[in-house]
Amino acid sequence: MNRSQHQNPAGFKPLPLFTKILLVTAGTISLGVGIVGAFLPVLPTTPFVLLAAICYVRSSQRLYERLMQSRFASKHVHNVLAGKGIPLSVKVISLSISAVMIGYVSIFVTEHFVVRMLLGLLYLVQLGFMLKMKTLKHHQAEADFPEGRLLDEA
């Protein structure tokens, strides 16, 4: 294996340093928003973690591998990246909690029309993302992840 293949296993053309810095920054911000989204149901977690993975895969193989080996990038993220989809239960729970939280904030917390519209738009984006993604069958997930192992470990 030559040196360029070792440094760039995905086969992408090398990026300028400034572009790499921008992608690492965008990936880190996206990951931060995804982590916040894990605790605030108004923010979807999976799309932000996926965006971080996409940014890292082009800019820092070390950060990408670290993200993908973390517990935070659970098997759901691995399934999405593998093109297998999101479990139906995750879709339903995510959309339900978001609807309740956004509805609560819109009705009881804010009176600003613009804030309500932005919250509604945020929910529509999450809904569109969830509807666009394939639905992972439960037996597919268990076949791909025996004994709870992640995709890279299987």
N, C-alpha and C positions, 0 to 999 in steps of 0.2 A: 504494500500500500504506500503510495507516495505521500509526501508531506501535505499537499493541498487537500487530498481526500481525508487525511486524518483530522485536519483542522476544520473541515467543512463536510461532515458526513452526509448531510442532506443533499449535497450536490449543488447548492446555491452559489452564485457568483459572490466573491468577497465584497463586503460593503465598506464604504468609507467609514473612518472612525467616528465622524460626527453623526452619521446615520445610526451606527451601532449605539452610540450614547443616547440618541433620541429614542430608539426602540427599547433600550433597557429602562429608560425613565418612564416611557409610556407603559411598559409591561409592569413595572413596579407600582405605578399609580393604579393601574387596572387591578393588580392583585390586591392592593390595599382596599380599593372599593369593594372587591369581591369578599374580602375578609369582613369588612363592615356589613356587607349584605348577608353574611352568615348570621349576624345578630339582629339585623333590621330587615324584616321580611319585605319592606317596601322596595329594597334593592335586590335584584336577582344576582345570585352568586355565580352560577355556572358560566354565563356569558363573559363576565369579567375575568374569571380564571382562564377561560379559553383564549380570550384576547391576550392575556399575559403570556400564555404558552406560545401563541403565535409570534408575539414580539420577541420572546426569549429564543425561540428556535432559530430565528434569523440573526440574532445579535450576540447571544451568549449560550453556548452549548452547556456550560457549567450550570447556569441559572435554570435553564430548561430542564436538565436532568434532576437538579435539586427539587424543582417544583413538582415534577412528575413522580418523584419518589416520596414526596411528603404525604402525610395522611390527609392534608387539606385537599389535594388533588385526588379525591377518592375515585373509586371505580366508576362512578358516574361520569366524571370528566374523561377518564380513559375510554369509556364506551362511546362517548360523544366524539372524541378525536378519532376513534377507530371506525366511525360511521355507523355504529350500532344503535344509537339513540339514548333516550332518557326513559327510565321506568315510569309507567303510568302513575304510580303512587306519588312519585316525586313531582310530576307535573301537576297533579290534582292538589296536593298539599301546598306546593309553592304558589299556585294561582289563587287558592282559597285564602291562605294567610295574607297574601298581598292585597287581595280584594277587601278583606276585612280591615286591614291596617289603613289602606288608602281611603276606604269609605269612612272610617272613624276620623281620620285627620281631616278629610274634606268636610265632614258634617259638624264635628265638634271642636276642632282645633283652629281652623282658619276660616276667615270670611272672605278672603281675597280670591276673586274670580280667576286671576291668572295662576295662582298657586294650585287651585283646584284643577284647572285645565292642564297644567304641567304634570300633576299627579296622575290624571287620567291618561295623558299621553305616555307617561312612564309605564302605566299598567298595560296599555295597548301594545307597546314595544315588547314587554315581557310576554304577553299573550301571543303575539305574532311569532316570537322566538320559539315558544313552547309548541305552538301548532305546526311550525315549520319542521321541527326536529322529529325524527322517527321515534316511535314508541318502542322501547326495549321490552321484550317479553321476559318474564321472570325466569323461565327456564334457560333462556339465552345467557342471562347474566351469571347464573350459577354454573353453567357449562364453561363459560369463559374465565370465571374466577373461582376455581375450586378452593375450598377451605379459606375463602376470604382473601386470596392472594391477588395482587394487582396484575395488570396486563403485562408489564415488563418482567415480572417474576415468573409468569406461567411458562 
